[in-house]
Amino acid sequence: MSDRTISLTVVLDDTYRVDDIQEVVGAIRMIKGISSVGVNVADSDSYIAYNRARTDLTNKILDILLKE
């Protein structure tokens, strides 16, 4: 028996103005089975999380490259 899916998450490649992304939101709403589409506004928490992840990844890459 197959697992059942309740939701999908879409992550954008950059931050966009809410009014500039409305066409994408409208296109997603047209996909069969979509009940609702929410827009999450970037705030300080999202920027902090992005920068922490970027720093962690940078440190891991440097550790690999500088490992003797």
Secondary structure, DSSP 8 states (H G I E B T S, - for coil): ------------SS---GGGSHHHHHHHHTSTT----------HHHHHHHHHHHHHHHHHHHHHHH--
